């Protein structure tokens, strides 16, 4: 009973954070049809600045860290990203009136990582004084790329099987003497173009650029004097934009049905709890910090909002973008931000005394 009481107290306290307040404020502003607009160029600049900052801090930490400490959390991040896609493939894809390729693309987007959600979590943790390995942000690509690759491969395999089934039907038709107009050919799945597309995405490119600069140069002075002081202010504006975007996308979610809404409401918390469990294993075996467990859970609960959609559009062109983007922005991201982040911080503080 004491555990539940302590957890609820911590959870409710996190909901009052200014970061989440801006998110809710953006949702309210959009709901009342306000004409407030944040130019897209400003939004992209803010995301770039936040991810460069996260990358720089991670790169600086990696330069000074024991890389062996990163091994187990990195393996767990990869495993979780792949697992999330398979969960969606064998849950959402089985629901009535849900197309399999749409479900796989949605699972891929939820397995990929949101840089802005990660930035929000890091800001809240710093505000709360929660310690974590600075290199933990570098777990981002270890989960993001395997999830996107897995989703595109699974979709390609499924489509290939559909083509093979159609070919068999055409062959039977041909053997019976009926005319056959054409025969479909399945395509082999090429992994490297998928990885390349993901690496070239704006969010992951910015993060990797920051990591490289942090590792190969000495950016501490510009980091402390420029990037770090701006972080919380820029993040507040980003949360406002994301709140407005989430409300605007609700109409898209209505087009694809209630199963996507249900999945998007449950999946972020389920994925985050799975990752948190893996984080606890790393905590008790290698000393991975409670704050690191929170970061692993947060990136698992997030769904990619920048690099993921264009990668999936290119890799699974037959999937309906309204299904996976609408599910993510209308429900998944608000759940991850408003419920997931406080939930995982509260769990870490309650279970491991962060």
C-alpha positions as CSV (number, residue, x, y, z in Angstrom):
1,X,0.0,0.0,0.0
2,X,2.9,2.3,0.8
3,X,4.4,1.6,-2.6
4,X,1.1,2.5,-4.4
5,X,0.7,5.7,-2.3
6,X,4.3,6.8,-3.0
7,X,4.0,6.1,-6.6
8,X,0.7,8.0,-7.1
9,X,2.2,11.0,-5.3
10,X,5.2,11.1,-7.5
11,X,3.1,10.4,-10.7
12,X,0.7,13.3,-10.0
13,X,3.6,15.6,-9.2
14,X,5.1,14.9,-12.6
15,X,1.9,15.8,-14.3
16,X,2.2,19.4,-13.0
17,X,5.6,19.9,-14.7
18,X,5.8,23.0,-17.1
19,X,6.9,20.7,-20.0
20,X,3.7,18.7,-19.9
21,X,1.7,21.9,-19.2
22,X,2.8,23.3,-22.5
23,X,1.7,20.1,-24.3
24,X,-1.8,20.2,-22.7
25,X,-2.0,24.0,-23.4
26,X,-1.3,23.3,-27.1
27,X,-4.0,20.7,-27.2
28,X,-6.5,23.1,-25.6
29,X,-5.6,26.0,-28.0
30,X,-6.2,23.7,-31.0
31,X,-9.4,22.4,-29.5
32,X,-10.9,25.9,-29.3
33,X,-10.0,26.6,-32.9
34,X,-7.5,29.3,-32.1
35,X,-5.6,30.9,-35.0
36,X,-2.3,30.6,-33.2
37,X,0.3,29.1,-35.5
38,X,4.0,28.3,-35.1
39,X,5.8,28.4,-38.5
40,X,7.0,25.0,-39.7
41,X,10.5,26.4,-40.2
42,X,10.7,27.4,-36.5
43,X,9.4,24.0,-35.5
44,X,12.2,22.2,-37.5
45,X,14.8,24.6,-36.1
46,X,13.8,23.9,-32.6
47,X,13.9,20.1,-33.1
48,X,17.3,20.4,-34.7
49,X,18.6,22.5,-31.8
50,X,17.2,20.1,-29.2
51,X,18.6,17.0,-30.9
52,X,22.0,18.6,-31.4
53,X,22.1,19.4,-27.7
54,X,21.2,15.8,-26.8
55,X,23.7,14.5,-29.2
56,X,26.5,16.8,-27.9
57,X,25.9,15.7,-24.3
58,X,25.8,12.1,-25.3
59,X,29.0,12.4,-27.4
60,X,30.9,14.2,-24.6
61,X,29.8,11.4,-22.3
62,X,30.8,8.6,-24.7
63,X,34.2,10.1,-25.1
64,X,34.8,9.9,-21.4
65,X,32.9,6.6,-20.8
66,X,33.7,2.9,-20.6
67,X,32.1,1.6,-23.8
68,X,31.6,-1.8,-22.2
69,X,29.0,-0.2,-19.9
70,X,26.9,0.7,-23.0
71,X,26.9,-2.8,-24.4
72,X,24.1,-4.5,-22.5
73,X,21.7,-1.4,-22.7
74,X,22.4,-1.1,-26.4
75,X,21.6,-4.7,-27.0
76,X,18.4,-4.3,-25.0
77,X,17.5,-1.2,-27.0
78,X,17.8,-3.2,-30.2
79,X,15.8,-6.1,-28.8
80,X,13.0,-3.9,-27.7
81,X,12.8,-2.0,-31.0
82,X,12.4,-5.3,-32.9
83,X,10.1,-6.8,-30.3
84,X,7.7,-3.8,-30.5
85,X,7.2,-4.4,-34.3
86,X,6.5,-8.1,-33.7
87,X,4.0,-7.2,-31.0
88,X,2.1,-4.9,-33.4
89,X,2.3,-7.5,-36.2
90,X,0.6,-10.1,-34.1
91,X,-1.9,-7.9,-32.2
92,X,-3.0,-4.9,-34.2
93,X,-2.8,-6.7,-37.5
94,X,-5.2,-9.4,-36.2
95,X,-7.9,-6.9,-35.5
96,X,-11.1,-6.7,-37.7
97,X,-10.8,-4.4,-40.7
98,X,-7.1,-3.6,-40.1
99,X,-4.9,-4.1,-43.1
100,X,-1.7,-6.0,-42.2
101,X,0.7,-3.6,-44.0
102,X,-1.0,-0.7,-42.2
103,X,-0.6,-2.4,-38.8
104,X,3.1,-3.3,-39.5
105,X,3.8,0.3,-40.5
106,X,2.1,1.6,-37.3
107,X,4.1,-0.9,-35.2
108,X,7.3,0.3,-37.0
109,X,6.5,3.9,-36.2
110,X,5.8,3.0,-32.5
111,X,9.1,1.0,-32.4
112,X,11.0,4.0,-33.8
113,X,12.0,6.8,-31.5
114,X,10.8,10.4,-31.1
115,X,13.6,12.8,-30.5
116,X,11.2,15.4,-29.0
117,X,9.8,13.0,-26.5
118,X,13.3,12.0,-25.5
119,X,14.2,15.7,-25.1
120,X,11.1,16.2,-23.0
121,X,12.1,13.4,-20.7
122,X,15.6,14.5,-20.3
123,X,14.5,18.0,-19.4
124,X,12.0,16.8,-16.8
125,X,14.7,14.5,-15.3
126,X,17.2,17.3,-15.1
127,X,14.6,19.5,-13.4
128,X,13.9,16.7,-10.9
129,X,17.6,16.1,-10.3
130,X,17.5,12.5,-11.5
131,X,20.9,11.2,-12.4
132,X,21.5,9.2,-15.6
133,X,24.4,8.2,-17.8
134,X,24.8,11.0,-20.3
135,X,25.5,8.5,-23.0
136,X,22.0,7.0,-22.5
137,X,20.6,9.3,-25.1
138,X,22.9,7.5,-27.6
139,X,20.6,4.4,-27.3
140,X,18.2,6.3,-29.6
141,X,19.6,4.8,-32.9
142,X,20.0,1.3,-31.4
143,X,16.2,1.1,-31.1
144,X,15.1,3.4,-33.9
145,X,16.9,1.8,-36.9
146,X,16.2,-1.9,-36.0
147,X,12.5,-1.1,-35.5
148,X,12.2,0.6,-38.9
149,X,14.2,-2.1,-40.7
150,X,12.1,-4.9,-39.0
151,X,8.8,-3.2,-40.0
152,X,9.8,-2.7,-43.6
153,X,11.2,-6.3,-43.9
154,X,8.1,-7.8,-42.3
155,X,5.9,-5.8,-44.6
156,X,7.9,-6.8,-47.7
157,X,7.8,-10.5,-46.7
158,X,4.0,-10.2,-46.2
159,X,3.5,-8.5,-49.6
160,X,5.8,-11.0,-51.2
161,X,3.7,-13.9,-49.8
162,X,0.6,-12.2,-51.2
163,X,2.2,-12.0,-54.6
164,X,3.2,-15.6,-54.4
165,X,-0.4,-16.6,-53.5
166,X,-1.6,-14.6,-56.5
167,X,0.9,-16.3,-58.7
168,X,-0.3,-19.7,-57.6
169,X,-3.9,-18.7,-58.4
170,X,-2.8,-17.5,-61.8
171,X,-0.9,-20.7,-62.5
172,X,-4.0,-22.8,-61.7
173,X,-6.0,-20.5,-63.9
174,X,-3.4,-20.9,-66.7
175,X,-3.4,-24.7,-66.3
176,X,-7.1,-24.8,-66.8
177,X,-6.7,-23.0,-70.1
178,X,-7.9,-19.6,-69.0
179,X,-6.0,-16.5,-70.3
180,X,-3.6,-14.9,-67.9
181,X,-3.0,-11.2,-68.4
182,X,0.1,-10.8,-66.2
183,X,2.1,-12.4,-63.4
184,X,3.3,-10.4,-60.4
185,X,6.8,-10.7,-59.3
186,X,7.9,-10.4,-55.6
187,X,10.9,-8.2,-54.8
188,X,13.8,-9.1,-52.6
189,X,14.2,-7.0,-49.5
190,X,17.4,-4.9,-49.4
191,X,18.4,-4.0,-45.9
192,X,21.0,-1.3,-46.6
193,X,18.7,1.2,-48.4
194,X,16.4,1.0,-45.4
195,X,19.2,1.7,-42.9
196,X,20.5,4.5,-45.2
197,X,17.0,6.1,-45.4
198,X,16.7,6.0,-41.6
199,X,20.2,7.5,-41.1
200,X,19.5,10.3,-43.5
201,X,16.3,11.3,-41.7
202,X,16.5,14.8,-40.2
203,X,16.1,13.8,-36.6
204,X,18.6,11.0,-36.5
205,X,21.0,12.9,-38.6
206,X,21.0,15.8,-36.1
207,X,21.4,13.4,-33.2
208,X,24.3,11.6,-34.9
209,X,25.9,14.9,-35.9
210,X,25.8,16.0,-32.3
211,X,27.2,12.6,-31.1
212,X,30.1,12.9,-33.6
213,X,30.9,16.4,-32.6
214,X,30.8,15.5,-29.0
215,X,33.2,12.5,-29.5
216,X,35.6,14.0,-32.0
217,X,35.8,17.6,-30.9
218,X,35.8,19.6,-27.6
219,X,32.4,21.4,-27.7
220,X,32.0,21.9,-23.9
221,X,32.3,25.7,-24.1
222,X,29.6,26.2,-26.7
223,X,27.5,23.5,-25.2
224,X,27.5,25.2,-21.8
225,X,27.1,28.8,-23.0
226,X,24.6,28.3,-25.9
227,X,22.9,25.0,-26.2
228,X,22.2,24.1,-22.6
229,X,20.7,27.5,-21.5
230,X,18.2,27.4,-24.4
231,X,17.1,23.8,-23.9
232,X,14.1,24.2,-21.6
233,X,12.7,27.2,-23.4
234,X,12.9,25.7,-26.8
235,X,11.4,22.4,-25.5
236,X,8.4,24.3,-24.1
237,X,7.6,25.7,-27.6
238,X,8.1,22.3,-29.1
239,X,5.6,20.8,-26.6
240,X,3.1,23.6,-27.5
241,X,3.4,22.7,-31.2
242,X,3.1,19.0,-30.5
243,X,-0.1,19.5,-28.5
244,X,-1.6,21.5,-31.3
245,X,-0.6,18.9,-33.8
246,X,-2.0,16.1,-31.8
247,X,-5.5,17.7,-31.6
248,X,-5.4,18.5,-35.3
249,X,-4.6,14.9,-36.2
250,X,-7.6,13.5,-34.3
251,X,-9.7,13.8,-37.5
252,X,-7.2,11.5,-39.3
253,X,-7.5,8.9,-36.6
254,X,-11.3,8.8,-37.0
255,X,-10.8,7.7,-40.6
256,X,-8.9,4.5,-39.7
257,X,-11.1,3.2,-36.8
258,X,-11.2,2.5,-33.2
259,X,-8.6,-0.3,-33.1
260,X,-5.8,2.1,-34.0
261,X,-6.9,4.4,-31.2
262,X,-7.0,1.5,-28.7
263,X,-3.5,0.3,-29.8
264,X,-2.1,3.9,-29.7
265,X,-3.4,4.3,-26.2
266,X,-2.1,1.1,-24.8
267,X,1.1,0.5,-26.8
268,X,3.3,3.3,-25.5
269,X,2.8,2.2,-21.9
270,X,3.2,-1.5,-22.7
271,X,6.3,-0.9,-24.7
272,X,7.8,1.4,-22.1
273,X,7.1,-1.1,-19.3
274,X,8.8,-3.9,-21.3
275,X,11.9,-1.6,-21.8
276,X,11.8,-0.6,-18.2
277,X,12.0,-4.3,-17.2
278,X,15.0,-4.8,-19.5
279,X,16.5,-1.6,-17.9
280,X,16.1,-3.1,-14.4
281,X,17.9,-6.3,-15.6
282,X,20.8,-4.0,-16.7
283,X,20.5,-2.1,-13.5
284,X,21.0,-5.2,-11.3
285,X,23.6,-6.8,-13.5
286,X,25.8,-3.9,-14.7
287,X,24.8,-0.9,-12.5
288,X,22.8,0.8,-15.2
289,X,21.3,3.8,-13.4
290,X,17.6,4.2,-12.6
291,X,17.6,7.3,-14.8
292,X,19.0,5.2,-17.6
293,X,16.1,2.8,-17.1
294,X,13.7,5.8,-17.5
295,X,15.4,6.8,-20.7
296,X,15.2,3.3,-22.2
297,X,11.5,3.2,-21.3
298,X,10.8,6.6,-22.7
299,X,12.4,5.9,-26.1
300,X,10.4,2.6,-26.2
301,X,7.1,4.4,-25.4
302,X,7.7,7.1,-27.9
303,X,6.8,6.9,-31.6
304,X,8.8,8.7,-34.3
305,X,7.5,12.0,-35.3
306,X,10.2,13.2,-37.7
307,X,12.4,10.6,-39.3
308,X,10.0,7.6,-39.1
309,X,7.1,8.7,-41.3
310,X,9.2,9.5,-44.5
311,X,11.2,6.3,-44.0
312,X,8.0,4.2,-43.8
313,X,6.4,6.1,-46.7
314,X,9.4,5.1,-48.8
315,X,9.8,1.5,-47.4
316,X,6.1,0.6,-47.2
317,X,4.4,2.7,-49.9
318,X,1.2,0.6,-49.8
319,X,0.6,1.5,-46.2
320,X,-1.9,4.2,-45.3
321,X,0.0,7.2,-43.7
322,X,-3.2,8.3,-41.9
323,X,-3.2,5.1,-40.0
324,X,0.3,5.2,-38.6
325,X,0.8,9.0,-38.4
326,X,-2.7,9.6,-37.1
327,X,-2.3,6.9,-34.4
328,X,1.1,8.3,-33.3
329,X,0.4,12.1,-33.2
330,X,-3.2,12.0,-32.1
331,X,-2.9,9.5,-29.3
332,X,0.5,7.8,-29.0
333,X,2.7,10.9,-28.5
334,X,0.3,12.6,-25.9
335,X,0.1,9.3,-24.0
336,X,3.9,8.9,-24.0
337,X,4.5,12.5,-22.9
338,X,1.6,13.1,-20.4
339,X,1.4,9.6,-18.9
340,X,4.5,7.6,-19.9
341,X,7.2,10.0,-18.7
342,X,5.7,10.6,-15.2
343,X,4.9,6.9,-15.0
344,X,8.5,5.7,-15.6
345,X,10.1,8.4,-13.5
346,X,7.7,7.5,-10.6
347,X,8.5,3.8,-11.0
348,X,12.2,4.4,-11.0
349,X,12.0,6.6,-7.9
350,X,9.8,4.1,-6.1
351,X,11.5,0.9,-7.0
352,X,15.2,1.9,-7.2
353,X,15.3,5.1,-5.2
354,X,16.4,7.4,-8.0
